[in-house]
């Protein structure tokens, strides 16, 4: 699995970006789409499941705060863009999702990241990637356990200080000074 300090792999994927008409629902997103920004790319196992929408909604609820930090949130799974669209139209919490859902149907990105499980499904993994394309944070949980999007945001805040941040540090608190 790729980890902190590794370059995030090159990718170009179809994404579901809205629930409007089919001609507006999809876009192609690649490494250059959000050039110069931080990205939070979080993978979840499958559409039409139970834990996944709670996480997706959680990241959606914090999307504006990620954007305030110049960070683009991207959801991803190995489902197609059409399945993403159907799920978004079907699930009330996902209808107005404010970020793209990447369709890694060939599993190339999941495989390159090292998060593809034995069944060919992406693990529940999140990556914070700096504007230079370097992975700065990785968060992986068991498939049955949802992540805490607020913790990902807290870590982004800490990373953006370029300072030493103690355990449970929150934005606005003092950072540590090396003696």
Secondary structure, DSSP 8 states (H G I E B T S, - for coil): ---TTSB----EEEEE--SS-HHHHEEEEETTTTTTSEEEEEE-S-SS-SSHHHHHHHHHHTHHHHHHTTEEEEEEESS-HHHHHHHHHH-GGGTT-SS-EEE-TT-HHHHHHT-B-TTS-B-EEEEEE-TTSBEEEEEEE-TTS---HHHHHHHHHHHHHTSB--TT--TTS--B---
